[in-house]
Amino acid sequence: MTTVIVLLILIFLVAIFSVQNAVPVSITFFFWRFEASLAIIVFLSAICGLIAGVIMAMLIRKKSKEQKEEKSQLHFPDAPTNL
């Protein structure tokens, strides 16, 4: 529950920052160049960072779970894995 509250506070703060900095900026990415509101750029960057963080956390948890299963199989090879 605290994670949800912290995420909501962060989203709220990013939204306030975005609204206060709504000037158009020029964005250059490799060969592309376009203008967009700084608010949109900041918000999309925050969302991309959030998505990347969630993906990384999921991968780390999966790897940790696999390592625990391997370790338990070494100690108890005949034990069922889905308790």
N, C-alpha and C positions, 0 to 999 in steps of 0.2 A: 504494500500500500504506500509506503514511503517513496518507493521508486516512482510510482505514478504521480505523486504530489510533486516530487522534484522535477520530473519531466514536464509537468504542466507549468510549473514556475519558470523553467527554462524557455519553454515555448512562448509564454507570456512576455518574458524579457526580450526575446528575439523579436517578437511582434512589435513591442514598444520601440525598440531600436530601429526597426525597419520603417515604421511610420514617421519617426522623427528624422530619418535620413532618406527621404523619398526623392532625392534629386536624380536626374538621369546621368548615367555614367557610360563611358565607352568601354566595351569589353573586347579584348583581342585574345583569341584562343587558336593557336597554330595559324591556319589560314583564314579563319573566320573573324569578322569584326562586326559587332552590332552594338546598338545602344539599348540599355534597359534601365529600369529604375533600380537604384541601389537597394531599395527595400526588397525587391524581388530577388536580386542576387544574394543578399544576406540570408533571406529565408530559404532559398533553394540550397545554398551552401550548408546551412544548418541541417536541413532535411537529409542531404547527401551524407553528411557526417554521422547523423543518427543511424541511417540505414547501414553504413559501413561498420559502425560500432556494433550493431545488432548482429550482423553477419559474422563478424569476428568473434563475438561472444558465443554464438551458436557453434562455430567451428571449434573453438577451444573447449567448450563443454563436451562436444561429441568426441574429440580426441581424448579428453580426460576420462570419459566414460569407457571408451574402448581400452584404454590402458588399465583401468581398474578391472575390467572383465578379463583381460589377458593375465593380470596378476592373480586373480582369483582362480583362474583355470590352472595356473602353475601350482598353486597350493592344493587345490581340490579338483583334480581333473574329472572326476565323475559327478561333481555337483551340478545341478541344473542352473542355467544362467538367468532364467526369468522367474525370479522369486517374487 
